[in-house]
Each structure stands twice: as structure tokens, then as C-alpha cells.
Amino acid sequence: MNEATALTAVDVTGAAARPLGRRDARTLLLAALGGALEFYDFVVFVFFAIPLSHLFFPPDTAPWLAQLQVFGIFAAGYLARPLGGIVMAHYGDKRGRKRMFTLSVFLMALPTLGIGLLPVYAQVGMLAPLLLLLLRVVQGIAVGGEVPGAWVFVAEHVPPKRIGFACASLTSGLTVGILIGSLVAAAINSRMTPAEVLDHGWRLPFLAGGVFGFFAVWLRRWLSETPVFEAMHARKELASGLPLRRVFERHLPGVLLSMLVTWMLTAAIVVLILMTPTLVQLAFHVVPARAFLGNSVASFALALGCLFYGWLADRLGYPRALLAGAIGLLVCGYALYLDLQAGAAHFVALYALTGFAVGVVGVVPALMVVAFPPAVRFSGLSFSYNVAYALFGGLTPPLIGLLMRRFGVLAPAHYVAFTAVIGIAVAAWLLSARRAAVPA
């Protein structure tokens, strides 16, 4: 069977299905909780983009330019992800998944705490945005190893026919980190005046994030190495040389597929979940409290949506779940932004529906996990995901800002719809390849 065929067949192959046991549930819970705390550290930055743009740049900077600059620093975290992902994945394939899984969360806690302690532009001038950029880059390095490593970790702990739900549960945990960030932002903006937020309120979520990160390190002490890696180690089947080199030599179709579905994932998460609270304030004049309320509801719906699509993927197959989810993403993205354009009468309800539709991202990691064999799985997934996220996710925040200036307030919905069409095309290709592989 060639690789293209394997990509479409893997969701119906493997060991006999067994139900998720108590140990599986414990692993998924601890991994998801630790991931939530770490991802909170990474994304809380974007919820305070407006105060950061005022504090870390010269006061005479045009508001749109300061906003673009702070989104650029936010994007730098994505651009740094491949470095951390490639290095940690190399050692994850050679020395074990658990070690890198713990290291990544430790590396996230330190810069998050540091951001909360930074001096601002009024105190140190241009050194302030440079320090902010440096710490954001370290955050990117950490999350570059965390997210792919977490998906590989949980997928290798569960039965093969439960990989969809396992990866989706971890993704759901990561989105809970977004929810925590949104709730923190909503609480700070509702209980503090704008002046208090600029004075000291913006520091609180980063200081708390540092504490969250160290708690996540402690949680991961209770996790064990994956059975798949232990079996490969016992049979001396670990990749020799550079695992990433073998990925390039033998698994380029898996790399391409993973990058394409990651593009859709980045648009759904970055635009609809992370950027929309800021965009609705700037472009549609929604008050901060309502913007973050809507985002909190959407983030909660997203966590549920991930679980739903993971469950669906294990029952219908990954391509069909991806197809249904991509269509839903396209429709809901337009519904949300058209309502905003018309006055935002149904903003919270439509944002919740959109958040659930974004749950299709729960299918993406399962597709990537099964696209690579275990010996090079961490390296293949990490390279594909992080490079695609750096390219697409890193450029998305400033790109959306420019597109809105050029094409108007519906530009975010147009961009998400474009990537949803890519997801539909990938699903159609997988379904076509599966039908071609079935003997007449």
C-alpha cells in the first residue's frame, strides 16, 4: 500500500478496538489540563493587545500602527515555533516523548512570568518592545514543542481506533486555555477602569500564567512514557540519524497534507477565536465586556466542538468529519461577521455557534498523527504543523489588519472561508483516494 492510500485507510486499521480504560482517561485528563494551563500562557497576549499597544510603543504612534506592531510581536511567537518544534521533536523521537512534554511547559512558564514584570515604553523607551519581542519568541519556542508533542503523546497512549477522540480531547484542553484567558480578560475589563488596566491590570494575567505554568510542570510528573515509544525502544526500532531527514525522504505526502489542514486550523483559531474579540471592538465598536463575554461563550463551545468532532472522526472516519466541519466553519464564519456588520444584534449566540464550528480543528491532529509512522511521528508532525503555523498563523494577524483596510470589515470571514475550502478539498481528496484503493 502506498503512502497516499495509507493516509486514507489508517482510521480503519490497527489493533482491535478496546474501550478507553481508567488509565487512558487519567492520561488524557492530566495531559489536557496541563495543555490548557500552558496554552493560556501563550494566547493571553492577544487578549491584551490594545493596552499593550498603548504601553510598549511611543505615545504618538497612530493607533492602527501600534495595533499592527503589537500583532506583529504576537505573530513572532508563531514564527519561532518551528525552532522549538524541530529540536524538541528530534529528541522526542530519539529519547522519549515524556521528557520533551515536560520541558516545553517549563520553558513556557518562565517568559510568561517575565512579561508580567516588564518595564513599559515610558520607563525604558524602545528597550520595552524589544524585551517583549524576546520573551514572545521564547514562548513560541516552547509551544512549538508542546502542541505536537502533546498530540503524539496522547495518541500513543490510547487504542488505535480512539486516536480521533484522544487528539480532540487534548485539543479541547488547549482551547480551555483560550477560555481561561478570555474569562480573565473579561473579569479584568469589567472590574477595572481602562486607566487601571493600563496602570497594572494588564500584568495580572501574565503573572498568574507563570504560576499556572509551574503547576503544569508538577502535573506532568504523574504521566508515563507512551507504550508505543517504549515498544520501539525495546525492539531497537528508534530512528537512526536525523528523523527529520527520513521524513523528507519518505513522507512528503504526509507533510503536504498536514500543512494544508494546519492552514485551516490557524485561520479558525487565530481569526475567529483569538483576534475577533479585538476586531469587534475596533471595527464594530462592541464594548470590551460584551466582546470578551462572547469570546468566553465561543471558547467553551469550541471545547465541546472539539470533543464532538473527535467522536465523529472515530465513527465516520477522519475525511468525512473534516468535510462536515469545514463546511460548517465556512457558513458560521460568514454568519458571525455579517451579523456584526448589521449591528451585532445576535453577536453572542452566533459567536457560540461559530466556536462550536471551529471545533473541526479537533480532527486535524488525528489526521497528522496517522500520516507518519511512529519512529518519525513527532518530527514529521512537528515540522509540518509548526512550519505551516509559522507561515500561515504568524502572518495572519498583520495580514488581517491589512486586508480589513483594503477590503472592509468582512475580510476576516473571507479569509476563513478560503481556508475552509482548502479543508473541503483535502477531505474530498482523501475520500477519493480511499474509494480508489478499494478493490472493485
N, C-alpha and C positions, 0 to 999 in steps of 0.2 A: 504494500500500500504506500503510495507517495504521500508527501507531507500535506499537500492540499486536501487529499482525501482524509488523512488523519485528523486534520483540524475540524472537519465536519462530523467525523464519526466518534470522536473521543467521548462525547457526552452520552453515548450509549454502550460504551465498552468498560472494561475494568473488572475488578473483583466483584463478587456477588454483593448486592446491596445489603447493608445491615442498618438498623436504625441508629441514630445518634445516641451514644451512651452518656452516662453521667460524666465520665472523664472528658468526652468530647465537649459537652456543654460547659464544663468548667473552663476548659481551654479557650473556647470561643468567648465566654463571658470576660475572662481576665484579659484576653487579647483586645477585645473590643473596648473595654473600659480604659485600658492603658492607651489605646489608639485615640480614644475620644479626648483624653487629657492632653496628649501631645498635639493633636490636630487643632485643638483650641489655641494652643500657643502659636501655631503657625498662622491661623486665619484671623485672630482677633485684631491684628494690624489693620485689616481693611475696614473694620467697623469704626475705627477712629481715624480714618483717612482725612476727614475735614479738620479736626483740631490739629492733627499732625502737620497738615499743610500750612496752617497758621503759625505753628510754633517752630518749625525747623527750617523755614526759608525767610528771606528778607521780607519785612512788612510791606514794602512797596511792590511786591510781586503780584501780577494780575491773578485774581482768584482761579481762573481756568488753568493758568500755567502752573501755579502752586499745586493745584489738584493733579495735573498731569505729572508733575515731578514726584509727588508722593506715590502715585500709582506706579510710576517707574521704579521707585525703590521697592514697592510691593512686588513688582514683576521680577526684580533682581533675585528674590528668593526662589522663584521658579527657574530662572536661568542658571542658578547654582546647583540645582537638583541633580543634574547628570553626574557631576563630580562625586558627590556623596554616594549616589546610587551605584556608579560603576565600581568604586573602591569597596564599598560595603558588600556589594553583590559578589565580587571576586572572592572575598574571604568567607562570605556566606556559603558559596558553593564548595569552597575548599576546606573550611574549618567548622562549619556548622551554622544553622540558622539562628539559634537562640542567642549566641554571643552578639551578633550584629543587631538583633532585635532589641537587646538591652542597651547597647552602646548608642543607638540612634536617639533614644528617648532622653538619655543623659545629655547628649550634645544639643538637644532642643531646649532643655531647661535653662542652661547657662545664658545663652543670648537673650532669651525672653526676659529673664530677670534683669539682665543688663539694660535692655531697652527701657524698662521701668525706672531705671536710675540715671538715664542720660541727661546731660545738660541740654538746654534748648538754644536756638539761634541767638536770642537776646543775651545769653550768658557767654557763649564761646564762638559765635559767628559761624562761618562755613564749616568749622570742625563738627558742628552738630549734625548736619545731614550726612556727612562722611561717616561718622560713627554709627548713625542709624543704618546706613547702607551696609557697613561692615557686619553688623550684628544680624541684619536681614539675610546676608549671604550665608552666614553660619547656620541660621535657621534652615535655609534652603538645602544646605549640605546634609543636615540631619534628617529632614523629611524625605530627601531623595533616597535614603536607605530604609527609612521606616515603612513607607506605604507599600512598596513592592515586597519588602521582607515580611511584612505582616500578612499579605495575601498568600505568599508561598507558605508561610508558617502554618496558617490555619488550614489551607488546602491539603497539606501533607499530614495533617492530624486526623482527618475525617475519612469516611468511606468514599471511594471514587464517585459514586452516584449522589453524593451530598456536597460536592465541591461548590456547586452554584449557591446553595444556601449558606455554606461556610464563608465564602468570599463576600457574599452580600451582607452577612451579619457583621463582618469586620468593617465593611464599607459603611454600614448603618452606624456602627460605633464611631467611625470617623466623622460622620455627619452630625452625630450628637455633640461632637466637639464644636461644630459650627453653631448648633443650637445653644450651647453654653455661652459661646461668645456673643451671640445675638441677645440672649437674656441679660448678660452682664451689661452690654451696651444699652439695652432698653432701660435697665434699672438705673444706670448712671445718668442717662439723659433725662429720665423722668424725675429723679430725686435731686439733681444738681442743676443749678443755673448754668447757662453757657459759659459765664465767667469762671465758675468753679470748675467746670470741666477743663477749661484751658489752664487753670492755675495748678490743679493737682489731680483732678478726677481721671484724666487720661492715663495716669501712671498706674492706677489701681489694677486694671485688668492684666497688665504685664507682670506686675509683682505677684499677683495671685497665680498667674500662669507659671512662673518659676517654681512656686510651691507645688502646683499640680504636677509639673514635670518630674520633680524628685519623688513624689508619691507614685507616679507611674513606674519609675525605676524600681521602687520597692515591690510593686505588684508583680513585676516580671520575674522576680526571684522564684515564684511559685510555678513557673512554666517549665516544661521539659523539652528536650530536643525532639525534633519530629521523627516519627518512626521511619519515614522514607529516607531521611538522611542517615539515620543510624544503620539501616539495612544496606545502603550504598557503601558506607564506611566499612561495615563488617565484610562485605563482598569485594572490597577494594575496587569499587566502580566509580570513585570520585574522578572528576575531570582532571586529566593531566595537562600541564602547561596552563595557558590562559583560557578559561572557559568562554570568554567573550570572543576569542578567535574562532572557536568551534561554532559559536552562534552565527558568525558571519559566513563561515564556510558551508554550513549545512542547513541553516534555519532562517534564511532570509524571508520566505513567505510568512513565517510566524511574526517576524519583526514588522513587516509591512502591515499585516492585519492588526497587530497590536497598536501601531502608531495611528492607524485610521480610527479605530474605536476610541482611542485616547483623545483624539481631537474632539469628538463629540462630547466625551466626558468633560473635557476642560471647558467647553463653551457652556454646558449645562450648569456646572458648579460655579465657575468664575463669574459668568454673566448673570445668571438667574438667581443664584443664592448669595454670592459674596458681594457683587457690585451693585445689585439692584437697590439695596437699602440706601446707598449713597446717591445713586442715579435718580431715584424717585424724589429725593429731597432737592436735588439741584435742578432737574429738568421738569419735574411735575409739581414741585412746591408742596410735597407731602411733609407734614411736620415730623421731626425725628421720632417722637414717641410712637406714632402710628406706623412709620416706616419699619421700626425695629419690632413692633408687635407683629406686623405682617410677616417679617422675616423669621421671627420665632415660630410662628404657626407653620410657615413653609418648611422650616428646618425639621420640625417634628414630623410633618407629613413626609418629608424626604426620608427620614429614618425608617418610617413604616413602608414607604415605597420601595426602598432597597430590599427589605425582607420579602415583600410581595414578589418582586421580580426575580429574586434569588430562588424562591419557592417555585415560581413559574418556570424558570430555566431548567430546574431539575426534573420537571414533569413534561414540559413540551419540547425541551431542547433549547440550547443557547440561541441558535439563529432565530427561531420563532419568537422567543421572548424579546430579543433585540429588535426585531421588526415591529412588534406591537408597541414596545416602549418608545422607539424613535418616532413613530407616527404620533403618539400621544404627546411627546415632547414638542414637536413642531406645532401642533394645534394649541397646546396650552400656553406656549411662549407668546404666540400672537394674541391669544385671548387676554392675557395679562396686560400686555403693552397697549393694545387697542383700548382697553378699559381705562388705563392710565391717561391715554391721550384724550379720552372722552370726559375726564373729570374724576376718575378713580372712585366711582361710587361703590364698586364691588371689589376693591383692592385686596382686602384681607382674604375673602373667600377664594378669589381667583389665584391669589398667591399660594394659598394652601393647596389648591388643585395642581398648580404648576409644580410645587415642591414634590408632591406625590409622583408626578410625571417624570421629574428629574431622577426619581428612584431607579430608572432604567440603568443608571451608572452601576448599579449592583450587579448587572450581568457582565460588564466589561472585564473585571478582574478574572472571572472564571474563564472567559474566552482566552485571556492572555496566559493564564496558568497552564491550560491544557495545550497551548501552542508550542510548548518547549518540553523536552524530556527532563527528568529530574536532575541529571548531572549538570546541566547548564541552565536550569529553570530560573534561578534567581538572577543570573547575569542577563539572560535573554529578556526576561520580563522587565527587569530594572532598566536596562539600556533603552528598550523600546518605549516604555512608559515615560521615563524621565526626560529623554531627548524630545519626545513629542510634547510633553508638558512644558518643557523649557521653550520650545519653539512656538507652540500654539498658546499655551496658558500664559507664558511670560509676556508675550506680545499683546495678548487680548486686552488688558486694562487700558494701556495707552491707545491701542487701536480703536477700541470702542469710543473713547473720548474723541478721537479724530473723526470717526465715522458719524458720530452724532452731530458734529459741527458741519459735516458735509452733506449728510442725507437726512438729518432730522431725528426726532425722538423715537422712531420705530427701528432705528438701526440695530439696537441690541436684539430685537426679535428676528430681524432679517438674518443676522449672523448665526443665531442659534438654529434657525430653520435650515440654513445652508449646511451646518454640520449634522443636523438630524437626517438630511437627505443622504449624507455620506454613510451614516449608520444604517439607513434603509438599504443602500447599495451593498454594503458589506453583508448584511443579513441575506439579501437576495442571492449574492454570490455563494454564500455558504450553503444555502438551500439548494441551489442549482448544482453545486459540486457534490452534495450528498445524493441527489437524485441520479447524477451521472455515475456515481460509484456503486449504486445498487444494481446487481445483475438483472438483466431483462428476464 
